[in-house]
């Protein structure tokens, strides 16, 4: 295991590197869920600068004495610049002081967890904007990165704030790693594992860099999952409370209830409200939007045959670790903490096969830019690619497609996503039934596709039914 190595961020680093070709200063925003590698990306980029300064906000905990963010900032300035002990009256003074220290030279400034830094200052963003205009941007060789896990705060206060219009040079919304860079965390020991074992682990961790760093390649995948998830003090046993509290603070309880009802599959906003006995109002809609912006859930719309969005939409958990925690760790947390939760194999866990299917499906949906070229569809004029659901009516049967890829030629790739040790001919019968239920214009053509991890029965290949078959395990080494 290579700790601290930055894998799979070449595209983001290339975009950031282009900023150094400019003859003017740059303001950059990097956001994404906790543990996704935002700070690591900024620090790697910082290696290309002569001077790199990093400032972090501190989580504003309710218990104990309130943390003074200005005092924390002053201490970080003193530590990095060797100045005497400082005391700032407000953020205008703090930013002005930092700007004087960085007025010349090749410089990168990282303001990390900026929403925490803004605690207690209603006009933090406004003061930062003025300091940028009046001071920071006058150094043509300076880049400032605003970074944070509370994506909703960044969207509202920076990206959608009229005061910052035209000032942000680049926005990087950091996603999970692709499959190939995720497999690099296994190093030279990758061949010790079957592809389905690695895919199983990635389906639980969601290809989050920090989680993959915690994997011991000396142990089996199942042993790693037991240690990380089902052992008191295990990293994934503990991390849910940390990330939810850090991101949502006092409102974390409300957001937990929402994601909890989505653990068994996608739901419409109406279905979520019914399960929670919650009125569908503006405040509730905003909570859903916050979860989407934070990367914990995703909203997908059905697409009409012409590729346009229909009014039908559903929400699904898009963060694999989140679902696994809610489904298996949280219900058994007390027993795990007391060390009396035991099982022989993961397959013994209730509903394991069904949840594995959801986890694997999510793994696919979260990295379509990697999957579509692997299917040989990069030359197609794709109108949409997303799950598809058809409700039961007097004229049609209910139907759900794991992934439906609509092309401009009125052809549709109907993708079945399977995660099983052995995949039999039954998969062909399942797909045929789904295609028969679809109600699309008569001129439409359907091409069946199989995306899988596991052992595929030779008879499935010999049947020559699927237009394309993709073993996801191949992408780990391609």
N, C-alpha and C positions, 0 to 999 in steps of 0.2 A: 504494500500500500504506500503510495506516494502522497504524504500529507502536504496540504498547502499548494498542490499543483493545480493550475487553472486549465481545465479541459473544456473544449467545446465552445469557447467564446471568441473564436477568431473573427467572426463577422462583426461582433460588437466592438472588438479592439480595432478592427480596420476602420469602422465608422468614426471612432474616437480619434484615431491617428490622423484622419483627414483634417481635423480641426487645427492641427499644428501647421498645416499648409496655408492657413489664413493669415492675413496681416492685421487681424483685429482680435480682440478678446472674445471668449465664448462662454456662454452660460448653458449648462447641460443638466438634464434631469434623468436620474436612474431610479426606477421603482420596481417593486416586485415583492413577493411574500418573503417572510423571514427565512433564513438559511439558504436562499436561492443563489447567493454569491455576489450581491451588489457591491459590498465593500471590497471583496477580493478582486472584482473587475476594476474598480477605481484604483486600488493599490497597484495592480499590474500595470495599468495605464500610467500611474505615477512614476514608474521606473524610467519612463522616457523623458522625464522632466529633471531639470537641475535641482529644483526645490519642490518638495511635496509636503503640504501641511494638512493634517486631518483633525477635525473637530467633531465630537459626538455629543448629542443630547443624551440626557439621562432619563430613563423611564420615570414619569411622575407618579410614584406610588402614593396611595392614600394613607397608608399606615406610616407612623413615624414622622419626623420633621420633614417639611416640604423641601425638596431639593431646589436650590436657587440656580436656575439654568445659566444666568449671567455670571454667577460666581464660578460655576463649573467651566464656562467658556474662558473666563479670565485665567483660571489655573492652567488650562490647556495652552493658552497663548504664552504664558510665562514658561511653561515646560519646553515648548518647541522653539521659542525665540530667545530664551535666557534673559528675559526682562525682569525687573523688580516685581514684587507682589503688586497685583493690579486690582482695581475695584471699579466696575463700570456702573454708571447710573441708569443707563438704558441701552437698547440695542443700537441706536443711532451712534452713540459714543463707541460701543464695542466694535461695530463694523468699520467705523472711520479709523479707529486705531489699527485694526488688522490691515486695512487698505494701505495705510502709510508704510507698514512693514513689508508689504508685497507690491509696492508701486513700480518695481523694476525687475526685469529678469524673467527667465523661463520658469513659470510657477503654476502649480496645480493646487487648488484649495478644495478640500472635500468637507462639506457640511453634512454629516451623517445623522440619520434619524432626526431629520429636521422638524418633524411635527412635535417631537418631544422638546426640542430646543425652543419651540415657539410657545410652550406652556406658560400661561399667565400673561401673555402679551397679545392683546387682541389684534394689534396692527403689526405683528412681526413681519408679515410678507411685505407690507407697505414700506417699512423701514429698510428691509433688505433691497427692495426695488430702488429706492432713492440712493442707497449706498452704492449699488451697482452702477446707476446712471452717473452719479457725481464722482465716484472714486474708482472702484474696481476696474471698470471697463477701459479706463485710461491707460492701463498697462496692456499693450497689444499682444503681449506674450503670455497673458494670464488666462487660465481656464478654471472656472468654478463649477463644481459638481454638487447639485442638490440631490440628496439621496434619502430614501425612507421606505419603511414597510407599510405605513399607513397611506396606501395609495389614494384613498378618498380625500385625505387632507391635501395631498399634493395636487390632485386634480382640481379641487375647489379653490385652493389658495394660490397656486402657481399657474397650472396649465390653462385653467378656465378663468383666470383673473385678468380682467381687461388691462390692469397695470403692467402685466408681463407680456402683453401681445407684442410680437416682433423681437423679443429679447432672448428667447430660448433658442439656441442654435441647434440642439439635438435632444431628442427624447428617446430613451432606451427603456422599454418595458421588458424586464428580464424574465424569461420563461424557463421552464424545466429544460434540462439537457436533452439532446437527442440520444438515440440508443447507442450509437457507436462511441461517442465520448463517455457515456455512462459506463460502458463496458471496460473502458480504460482504467477505471478504479480497481479492477481485478488484476491489473498488471500481467505479469508472466504466469500467474496462477489461473488465468481465465479458462485454460483447457482442462482444469480439474473439474469443471462443472459442465453439466449438460445445458444446452441453450435454454431449455424450459425452466431450469432452476434459476438461471440469471434473470430470465423474464419474470419469474414469480417474485423475485426480490425487488426488481424494478417496479413491478405492479403495486408493491406495498409502499416502497419509499417514494415513488413518483419521480424518480430521477432527480432528486434534490441533492445537490453536491455535498452539503454538510452531512446528510444521512448516509451517503455512500462512503464518506470518509470514515464513518464509524464501523464499517464492515471489516471483519477479520477474514482475510483470504485463507487463513490456516484452518478455518472451521467450515462445516457444510452450510449451505444456505439455510436449512431448517434450524441449525444450531444458532446461526446469526439472528434469525427472526425470534427465536425463543429468548436469546440474551437481550436483544434490543427492545422487544415488545412485551414480553411476558415475565420479566424479572424486575423486581422492585429496584428502582434506580436506573433501569435501562434507559438509554437516550430517548427512544421513541415511546417508552412508557411515560416519561415525564414531559415531553416537549409540547404536547397539545395545550396544557394549561399555560405554559410560558408564552407560546405564540398568540393564543387567543387573548390572553390578558394584555399582552404588550400591544397588540394591534387595536383592540376594541375597548380596552379599559373597563369602565363601569358598565358599559352596554354589552359586555361579552356574553352575559346570560341570555339576552334576547337573541343574539346571533347563534348561540349554541342550539337553541330550540329550533331555529329554522333549518340548520344543516342536519339536525337529528332526524327530521321527517323525510329527508332525501336519501337516507342511507340505502334503502332497498331499490332505488331507481328514480328516474326523472318524474317530475310532477309539474302540472301547470300552476300558475299563481293561485288560481281558484282552489285547486286541490290542496295546496300548501295551507291556505287560509282555513279550509275546512278542518284539516288535521290539527291545526293549532287553535281552532275556535277563535280566529283572529279576523277582525274587519279588514277588508282590502282598502286601505286608505293611503294617503301620501307618505305618511311616516313609515308604514310597513314596506311600501315600494322602495323607499330610500334605503331601508335596511338591506333589501335584496340587492340593490345596486351597489352598496358598500361591499357586500360579500363578493359580487362579481368583480369589482375593481381590485379587490384584494387577492383575487385568483383562487378563492376557495370554492366558488360555484361558477357555473357557466350557464348562459341562456342561449338556447338555439331555437330558431324559427323553422317551421316547415317551409319548403320552397315550392312554389307552383311550377308546373312544367316549363314555363318560360324563364325560370330562374329567379323570379321576383319573390319577395317574402310574403307569406300569408300571415294572417292575424294569429294563427295557432302557434304557440310557443311553450316550451317547457324549460324548467331549471334542473340542472343535474350537478352533483358534486364533481368538481373537476380536479380536486386535490386528492390524490390516491391515499396518502397517509391519513388525511382527515377521515375518509370513510372507514378505513381499516381500524383506526382508533375507536371511532364511534360504534362500530359493529362488534369488535372483539375485545378491545382493551378496556374501554370504559365500563361495560357491564360486569367485567370480572376484576375491576381494579382493586377492590378491597381484598379479594382472595389472593390476587397476585402480590399485594403488599404484605400479606401475612404468610406468603410462600406456601399456600395450600391449593394453588391452581395448577393442576398437572394434566397433561395429555400425551399420548404416545406419538401422534403425528398430527400435522396441521389438518390433514383430511378428516380428522375426528371432530374438528370444530363444527358446530351447527351451521348448516347452510353454506359450507365452505365452497362447494363447486359453483353455486350461484354467485357468490361474492367474488370469487376468482374471475368469473366471466365479466362482471361489471368492472373490476379493477383493470383487467386486460383491455377491455373495450375502451376504457378511459385513457389508457396508455396510448392507444392508437389514435384516438380523437385529438389528443393534445399535441400530436406531432405530425399532422397531415402534410406539412411542407416536406417532411422526410419520407412519408409513406407514398405519396402520389408519384414522385419520380421512380420509386422502387417498383411501382406497378406499371411503369412505362407510359404514364399518362401525361408527361410533361408537354407533349406536343398537342394534346387535346385542348379545345377551347372550353374550359370548365366554367359552368355558370354557378355551381354551388357544390359543396361537399359537407354533409352533416348528417346526423341521425334523422330518420323520417318516421313519423307515426301517423296512422290513419285510423280515425275513430269509427266505431260501428254505427251504421245508419241503416235505413230500410233498403238501401241499394248497394251497400258495401260492407264487408267484414272488417273487423278491427285488425290492424296489421302494424308491426313495428320492424323497421329495417335498421340494423346496427349502423350502417353508413351507406348513404345514397349519394352517388356522384352524378350530377346532371351535366350533360355536355350540350353544346350549341346545336349539334347534329340531331337533336331529339332522341339521343341514346342515353341510357341510364346504366351505370354500373351498380348493381345491387350487391353490396359487400356484406358477407357473413363473417363475423369475428368469433373465432373459437379458441379457447384455452383449455386443453384437456390432454391427459397422458396419451390417450388413444382416440383418434377421430375416425369414425366409421362412415359407411355409406348413408347412414341416417341423415348426415348433414345435407346431402343432395335433396332428400325428400323434404327437409325443412325449408330449404331455399325455394324449391319449386312451389310449395304451398304459399309462401309469402308473395312470390311474384304473381301467382294466380289471383291473389286477393287484391293486388294493386289496381286502383281505378285511375288510369291515365288515358290521354287521348289515344285513339287507335293507331295513329302514326308512330307512336313511341316504340322503341326497341329496348329490351332489357338484356344486359350482359352480366351473368352471375360471376362473382369474385369471392375467393376464399382467402381470408387473412387468418393465419393460425400460428399457434405454438404448441408443440407436442409431437406425437408420432402419427403421421397420416397413413391410414390404411391404403395399401397399394391399389385396392379396388376403386378408390375415389379417383385416383389418377387415371386408371385404365378406363373408367367410365367416360372420361373426356367431356364432362359436363361444364366445368367452370372455364370461363374465358381466360381468367388469370388466377394463379395460385401463388401466394407469397408466404413463405416461412419467415416469420419475424426474427427468428434466431439468426438468419443470414445477415441481418442488418447489424448485428453486434460486431461482426468482423469485416464487413464490406469496406 
